[in-house]
Amino acid sequence: MSTSKVWLPPKGNFAVLDDPIFTDPNSTGQQRSRPAVAQTFEVIQSGNPDFGAIFNVVVNHLKSKGATGAAGADLDQNDGQGAWNDTRTKATQALANWLATDPTGQGDADWLILGDLNAYKGETPITALKNAGYLDLAEQFGGANAYSYLFNGQLGYLDYALANAALNGQVTGAAEWHINADEIPLFDYNNNADDGAGEQSFEAKPSANNLYEPNAFRTSDHDPVIVGLDLTSDLPMVNLSVSPTSGSEAAQTAITVTVTASKPVTNDQTVAVSLSGTGVTAGDFTGTIPSTLTILNGQTQASFTVNINVDSVLEGTETATFSIGTPSTGIQLGTTGGDVTITDFVFEQPNVLGSGVISRPSFSGDIILGNNNSNNIVGGAGGDTIAAFAGNDLVFGLGGNDSIDGGLGDDILNGGEGNDTLIGSVGNNQLTGGPGNDVFLLRTTGSFDTITDFEDGLDRIRTSPLTSFSTSVGAGFLNARQNGADTVLSVNGTDVARLLNFTVGNFTAADLI
């Protein structure tokens, strides 16, 4: 008899414990226990919820209780454990130590010890394994009545399935299959009748025994042990995160979406990316939201970054949800969604002062909304937030640090004194910052703005979507050229703004924000 196993599919190479510390721990010069064979297995069935999960099995056959050749500590001690008990005990101790070294090299902690250990459950070879953290599944699920072997009219079991703590929580059940111990030896697959031609007694050719049938019953004198497992997947767990989790249109906040695997992935692994939320569309962001993210082989992360887009649509505060799904076969999903709170440029629950012709110079720090007609709006001495919406609007911020969005149409915006933010939005607009450090937000499509008083070193340009300044024409770059007394700015060959009475040589990357 030799230790073996039949299972598909294995993962990695098998390992064998054939060191004398296991097979002949008392140095008798002979192999007393058969080498232990260990193998890692993997669930590969597509659609199985345990797909990708792995676990380890080690199969054993320890020295029997017969006294032939026993000496010293291996003699029968008349304690009920039979001969060779010291050898069996030392073998199980060596086995537990070996398994702790991850002999199959797969990095998985789940171990199942199987085989004929030739020791009953109260004997020291078994208690040594229990002390090492292994649980007897026949005892756990079958209790005091568990058995797999009949000897001299007494029932017990020598055949084991022992799980360590890492695997035990994934065991759904265990039981002996009583196809052998309950059957009389007359039904054995082997017999002592000589069928001729020099047949040996152990040969499975019982032609002289008409009681034998070629089925599962009495194929051995021991019952097999059946173990049910519901494995926890060992695939890398991929979680989604977003940072930061809030931002505003006014700041065009950069949002980074990251997927992180719990350990390096094997082969390139992908997840699908989606965006959702009431009223939320891809147009709420500048930059590309990819349809998939790929974590490269051996890596743990992939990410992309977009910016919140500023627009002239009154939306209130929105919640955008980035989600991942449809994982490739080498990963599993953990956290699949992340929310970003977007503060609208004109804020939520505004105090609407009116529309049409609005002149409220005594007010300060107000949120003032126009309508889709042509509005004349005047802010106050404090920092106002003004959205004129559609129409050809005339807006004055006066004092304070104002934020002014002209909306759709050909608008004239004047920030007045203070550090103002002026957004012409779609249309041909005239923008005047006034005294202070002003920011002019330019759209790269559908708009051409004339900035009347750009001051080098004080004022800044910001584009939507964001671009970088370059002296070379190229995708995503902001270029500047001299046109008479003015400087003209363009993106991808399209003119987006004119800086009146400004020398192109003074415009640098430092003028962008």
C-alpha positions in Angstrom: 0.0 0.0 0.0 1.2 3.5 -0.7 -0.1 7.0 -0.1 -1.8 8.6 -3.0 -4.6 10.9 -4.0 -6.8 11.5 -7.0 -8.0 15.1 -7.5 -8.1 17.6 -10.3 -6.8 20.2 -10.8 -3.6 20.6 -8.7 -2.0 23.9 -8.3 1.8 24.0 -8.4 4.0 21.0 -7.6 3.4 18.3 -5.0 5.7 17.9 -2.0 6.9 14.8 -0.2 7.9 14.4 3.4 10.3 11.4 3.3 12.8 12.5 5.8 13.7 9.8 8.4 12.5 12.2 11.1 9.0 11.3 9.8 9.4 7.8 8.3 11.9 6.4 10.8 12.2 8.8 13.8 13.7 6.2 16.1 16.5 5.3 13.6 15.6 1.6 13.2 17.2 1.6 9.7 13.9 0.9 8.0 11.1 3.1 6.7 8.3 2.6 9.2 5.7 5.1 7.9 5.2 5.8 4.3 6.2 9.2 3.0 3.5 11.9 3.2 2.4 13.5 0.0 1.1 17.1 0.0 -0.6 19.0 -2.8 -2.4 22.3 -3.2 -5.7 22.3 -5.2 -7.6 25.1 -6.8 -11.3 25.5 -7.8 -11.3 26.3 -11.5 -15.0 25.8 -12.4 -16.3 29.0 -14.0 -19.3 30.4 -12.2 -18.5 28.5 -9.0 -18.7 31.0 -6.1 -15.5 29.4 -4.7 -13.7 30.0 -8.0 -10.0 30.6 -7.5 -10.0 29.3 -3.9 -7.2 27.0 -3.0 -6.5 24.6 -0.1 -3.9 22.0 0.8 -4.1 18.3 1.4 -1.5 15.9 2.8 -2.1 12.1 2.6 -0.5 9.7 5.1 -0.1 6.1 6.1 1.6 5.7 9.5 3.2 2.5 10.9 0.7 -0.1 12.0 0.3 -1.5 15.6 1.8 -4.9 14.9 4.7 -5.6 17.3 7.1 -7.3 14.8 10.5 -5.5 15.0 9.5 -3.1 17.7 12.1 -2.3 20.4 12.5 0.2 23.2 9.9 3.0 23.3 8.1 1.3 20.4 7.3 -1.8 22.3 3.7 -2.3 23.3 3.4 -0.3 26.6 0.2 -2.2 27.5 -1.6 1.2 27.5 -4.0 0.2 24.7 -2.0 2.1 22.0 -0.2 -1.0 20.6 3.3 -1.2 19.3 5.2 1.5 17.4 3.2 4.2 19.1 6.3 6.3 19.8 7.2 6.2 16.1 3.7 7.3 15.2 3.6 10.1 17.7 7.0 11.5 16.6 5.8 11.2 12.9 2.7 13.3 13.6 4.8 15.9 15.4 7.2 16.0 12.4 4.2 16.3 10.0 2.7 19.3 11.9 6.1 21.0 11.9 6.6 20.4 8.1 3.1 21.7 7.2 3.9 24.9 9.0 6.7 25.6 6.5 4.2 25.8 3.5 5.8 22.8 1.7 3.8 23.3 -1.5 4.9 26.9 -1.6 1.5 28.3 -2.5 1.2 30.7 0.5 -2.2 29.2 1.6 -2.8 28.5 5.3 -5.7 25.9 4.7 -4.5 22.4 5.5 -6.4 19.0 5.5 -4.6 15.9 6.9 -6.0 12.7 5.4 -5.1 9.1 5.8 -4.7 5.9 7.9 -2.8 7.1 11.0 -3.1 3.8 12.7 -4.1 5.5 16.0 -7.4 5.9 17.7 -8.7 9.3 18.6 -7.5 9.3 22.2 -4.0 8.1 21.4 -0.9 10.3 21.5 -0.3 10.6 17.7 -3.8 12.2 17.4 -3.5 14.4 20.5 -0.1 15.6 19.1 -1.9 16.9 16.0 -4.7 18.4 18.1 -2.1 20.2 20.2 -0.7 21.5 17.0 -4.1 23.1 16.1 -5.7 20.4 14.0 -9.4 19.3 14.6 -10.7 15.8 14.1 -13.6 16.2 11.7 -15.0 12.7 12.4 -15.2 13.6 16.0 -16.5 17.1 15.3 -19.4 15.9 13.1 -19.9 12.3 14.1 -19.4 12.5 17.8 -18.8 9.5 20.0 -20.4 7.1 17.5 -18.0 7.8 14.6 -16.3 4.7 13.3 -14.5 3.5 10.1 -13.0 0.2 11.2 -14.1 -3.0 12.8 -11.5 -5.1 14.7 -12.2 -8.1 16.8 -15.8 -7.0 17.2 -14.8 -3.4 18.3 -15.7 -0.3 16.4 -13.4 2.8 16.1 -11.5 4.7 13.5 -7.9 4.9 12.4 -8.8 6.9 9.3 -8.8 10.7 9.6 -9.6 14.0 8.1 -8.1 16.7 10.3 -8.4 20.4 9.5 -6.4 23.2 10.9 -8.2 26.3 12.2 -7.7 28.2 8.9 -9.7 25.5 7.0 -12.1 24.4 9.7 -14.5 27.3 9.2 -14.8 26.3 5.6 -15.8 22.7 6.4 -19.5 22.1 5.8 -19.5 18.5 7.1 -17.6 15.2 7.4 -18.7 11.6 7.6 -17.4 8.1 7.1 -18.8 6.3 4.1 -19.7 2.9 5.5 -19.0 0.7 2.5 -16.3 -1.4 4.0 -16.4 -1.8 7.8 -20.0 -2.9 7.8 -19.3 -5.7 5.3 -18.0 -9.1 6.2 -14.5 -10.2 4.9 -16.1 -12.8 2.6 -17.0 -9.9 0.3 -13.3 -8.8 0.1 -11.9 -7.9 -3.3 -9.0 -10.3 -2.4 -9.3 -13.8 -1.0 -7.2 -16.7 0.2 -8.4 -19.1 -2.5 -5.7 -20.0 -5.1 -7.2 -19.4 -8.5 -4.2 -21.1 -10.1 -1.3 -19.8 -12.1 0.6 -18.9 -8.9 -1.9 -16.2 -7.8 -0.9 -14.4 -4.6 -3.5 -13.9 -1.8 -3.5 -10.1 -2.2 -4.2 -10.2 -5.9 -7.6 -8.8 -6.8 -8.6 -11.8 -8.9 -11.3 -13.5 -6.8 -12.6 -15.8 -9.4 -12.8 -18.6 -6.8 -15.0 -16.3 -4.6 -18.4 -16.0 -6.1 -19.4 -13.6 -3.3 -17.2 -10.8 -4.7 -18.9 -8.0 -6.8 -17.0 -5.3 -8.6 -18.7 -2.4 -6.8 -17.8 0.1 -4.1 -18.5 -2.3 -1.2 -15.7 -4.1 0.7 -13.0 -2.6 -1.5 -11.0 -2.2 1.7 -11.3 -3.1 5.4 -11.4 0.7 6.2 -14.2 3.1 5.4 -13.3 6.3 3.5 -13.9 9.7 5.1 -15.8 12.3 3.1 -15.3 16.0 3.7 -17.5 18.8 2.4 -15.9 22.2 1.8 -17.3 25.7 1.0 -14.0 27.5 0.4 -13.3 31.2 0.8 -11.7 32.5 -2.4 -8.0 33.2 -2.2 -8.1 35.5 -5.2 -6.9 39.0 -4.6 -9.7 41.2 -3.2 -10.1 44.4 -5.2 -11.5 47.5 -3.4 -12.5 50.9 -4.9 -11.7 54.2 -3.3 -12.1 57.8 -4.3 -10.1 60.8 -3.0 -11.1 63.3 -2.1 -14.8 62.4 -1.4 -16.1 65.9 -2.0 -15.3 68.9 -4.2 -16.8 71.8 -6.0 -17.3 73.2 -9.5 -15.7 76.4 -8.5 -12.4 74.7 -7.6 -12.6 72.2 -10.4 -11.5 69.7 -7.7 -9.4 66.8 -9.0 -10.9 63.4 -8.1 -8.8 60.2 -8.1 -10.4 56.9 -8.4 -8.2 53.9 -7.3 -8.7 50.2 -7.3 -6.4 48.3 -4.9 -5.9 44.5 -4.8 -5.1 42.9 -1.5 -2.0 41.2 -3.0 -0.2 41.4 -6.3 -2.3 40.0 -9.2 -1.3 37.2 -11.5 -1.6 38.3 -15.1 -3.3 41.5 -16.0 -6.7 41.8 -14.3 -9.5 44.2 -15.2 -12.7 45.7 -13.7 -15.4 47.6 -15.5 -15.9 51.2 -14.4 -19.2 53.1 -14.3 -20.6 56.4 -13.1 -24.1 57.0 -11.6 -26.1 59.4 -9.5 -29.2 61.4 -9.9 -28.6 63.9 -12.7 -24.9 62.9 -12.8 -23.3 62.4 -16.2 -19.7 62.1 -17.5 -20.1 65.8 -18.5 -19.9 66.7 -14.8 -16.2 65.9 -15.0 -13.4 66.9 -17.4 -10.9 64.2 -18.4 -11.6 60.7 -19.4 -13.5 58.2 -17.3 -12.3 54.9 -18.6 -14.7 52.0 -19.2 -12.2 49.6 -17.6 -9.2 49.7 -15.3 -6.4 47.3 -15.6 -4.1 46.1 -12.7 -1.0 44.9 -14.4 0.6 41.6 -13.7 2.4 41.6 -10.3 0.9 45.0 -9.3 -1.8 45.9 -6.8 -3.2 49.2 -8.1 -4.7 51.1 -11.0 -6.3 54.6 -11.0 -7.5 57.5 -13.0 -8.0 61.2 -12.2 -10.7 63.6 -13.5 -11.7 67.1 -12.5 -15.1 68.3 -11.5 -16.4 70.4 -14.4 -17.8 73.9 -13.8 -20.9 74.7 -15.7 -23.8 77.3 -15.7 -26.5 74.7 -14.9 -28.2 75.1 -11.6 -27.9 71.6 -10.2 -27.6 71.9 -6.4 -25.4 69.5 -4.5 -25.0 66.2 -6.4 -23.6 62.9 -5.4 -21.6 61.1 -8.0 -21.0 57.4 -7.5 -18.0 55.6 -9.2 -18.5 51.8 -9.3 -16.6 48.8 -10.5 -17.9 45.4 -11.6 -17.4 42.5 -14.0 -14.0 41.4 -12.5 -11.7 39.3 -14.7 -11.1 35.7 -13.6 -8.1 36.3 -11.4 -9.6 38.7 -8.8 -12.7 39.1 -6.6 -14.5 42.3 -5.7 -14.6 43.9 -2.2 -15.8 47.5 -2.0 -17.3 48.3 -5.3 -18.5 51.9 -5.0 -17.3 55.3 -3.9 -19.2 58.6 -3.6 -18.1 62.1 -4.4 -20.2 65.1 -3.2 -20.2 67.9 -5.8 -21.0 71.4 -4.6 -22.6 73.3 -7.5 -21.0 76.6 -8.5 -24.1 78.6 -7.3 -24.6 76.4 -4.2 -27.7 74.7 -3.0 -30.8 76.5 -1.8 -29.8 79.9 -3.1 -31.5 83.2 -2.0 -33.0 84.3 -5.3 -33.1 88.1 -5.3 -34.7 88.4 -8.7 -34.1 88.4 -12.4 -34.1 90.8 -15.3 -32.7 94.2 -14.0 -31.2 93.7 -10.6 -29.3 96.5 -8.9 -28.6 95.8 -5.2 -25.4 97.6 -4.3 -26.3 97.7 -0.7 -26.2 94.0 -0.4 -23.0 92.0 0.2 -22.2 88.3 0.3 -25.3 87.3 -1.6 -26.1 84.5 -4.0 -27.8 86.2 -6.9 -29.4 84.3 -9.8 -30.5 85.7 -13.1 -32.8 83.9 -15.5 -32.6 82.9 -19.2 -33.3 86.5 -20.3 -30.7 89.2 -20.7 -29.9 90.4 -17.1 -28.3 93.5 -15.7 -27.0 92.4 -12.3 -25.0 94.5 -9.8 -23.6 92.9 -6.6 -22.6 94.6 -3.4 -19.6 95.5 -1.3 -19.0 92.0 -0.1 -18.1 88.7 -1.8 -21.1 87.8 -4.0 -21.8 84.6 -6.0 -23.7 85.6 -9.2 -25.0 83.3 -11.9 -26.6 85.1 -14.8 -27.6 82.0 -16.8 -28.6 82.2 -20.5 -28.9 85.6 -22.3 -26.6 88.5 -23.0 -25.9 89.6 -19.5 -24.2 92.6 -18.0 -22.9 91.8 -14.5 -20.9 94.0 -12.0 -19.5 92.4 -8.9 -18.4 95.7 -7.3 -16.4 95.2 -4.0 -15.5 91.9 -2.4 -14.2 88.7 -3.7 -16.9 87.8 -6.2 -17.6 84.6 -8.3 -19.4 85.5 -11.5 -20.7 83.1 -14.1 -22.2 84.7 -17.2 -23.8 81.5 -18.4 -24.9 80.9 -22.0 -24.7 84.0 -24.2 -22.5 87.0 -25.0 -21.8 88.5 -21.6 -20.0 91.5 -20.1 -18.6 90.7 -16.7 -16.8 93.1 -14.4 -15.5 91.8 -11.1 -14.8 95.2 -9.6 -12.4 95.6 -6.6 -11.3 92.3 -5.0 -10.0 88.9 -5.9 -12.6 87.7 -8.3 -13.4 84.6 -10.4 -14.9 85.3 -13.7 -16.5 82.6 -15.9 -17.7 83.7 -19.3 -19.1 80.2 -20.1 -20.4 79.5 -23.6 -20.4 82.6 -25.9 -18.3 85.6 -26.9 -17.7 87.3 -23.6 -15.9 90.4 -22.3 -14.2 89.9 -18.9 -12.8 92.6 -16.7 -11.3 91.6 -13.4 -10.7 95.0 -11.9 -8.2 95.7 -9.1 -7.0 92.5 -7.2 -5.8 89.0 -8.0 -8.4 87.7 -10.4 -8.9 84.3 -12.0 -10.4 84.0 -15.5 -11.9 80.6 -16.2 -11.9 79.8 -19.9 -13.8 77.1 -21.8 -11.7 75.4 -24.4 -14.8 74.8 -26.7 -17.8 77.0 -27.6 -16.4 80.2 -26.1 -14.2 83.1 -26.9 -13.4 85.6 -24.1 -11.8 89.0 -24.3 -10.0 89.9 -21.1 -9.6 93.6 -20.9 -7.2 94.0 -18.0 -5.0 90.9 -17.5 -2.2 91.8 -15.1 1.0 89.8 -15.3 1.9 88.4 -11.9 -1.5 89.2 -10.3 -4.1 87.5 -12.5 -4.4 83.8 -13.5 -6.0 81.8 -16.3 -7.7 78.5 -15.7 -9.1 76.3 -18.4 -11.9 73.8 -18.5 -10.9 71.1 -19.1 -7.5 71.7 -17.6 -4.6 72.3 -20.0 -0.9 72.9 -19.7 1.0 75.9 -21.3 3.3 75.0 -24.1 5.1 76.9 -26.9 4.4 73.9 -29.1 1.0 73.2 -30.6 -0.4 69.9 -29.3 -3.4 68.1 -27.8 -4.2 69.4 -24.3 -1.8 72.3 -24.5 -2.6 76.0 -24.2 -0.6 78.1 -26.7 -0.1 81.9 -26.9 0.8 84.1 -29.8 1.1 87.9 -30.5 -1.7 89.5 -32.5 -1.1 93.2 -32.8 -1.0 94.7 -29.4 -2.8 91.7 -27.9 -2.0 88.1 -26.9 -4.3 85.4 -28.3 -4.7 82.1 -26.4 -5.6 78.9 -28.2 -6.1 75.2 -27.4 -5.6 72.6 -30.1 -5.5 75.3 -32.7 -8.8 76.9 -31.6 -8.7 80.5 -30.2 -10.3 80.7 -26.8 -9.3 84.2 -25.5 -7.7 87.5 -26.2 -5.7 89.4 -23.6 -5.9 93.1 -24.6 -2.7 95.1 -24.6 -0.6 92.2 -23.3 2.8 91.1 -24.7 3.0 87.4 -25.5 6.5 87.1 -24.1 5.2 87.9 -20.6 2.8 84.9 -20.7 4.2 81.8 -19.1 3.1 78.6 -17.3 3.1 80.6 -14.1 0.0 82.5 -15.4 -2.0 79.3 -15.3 -3.7 77.9 -12.3 
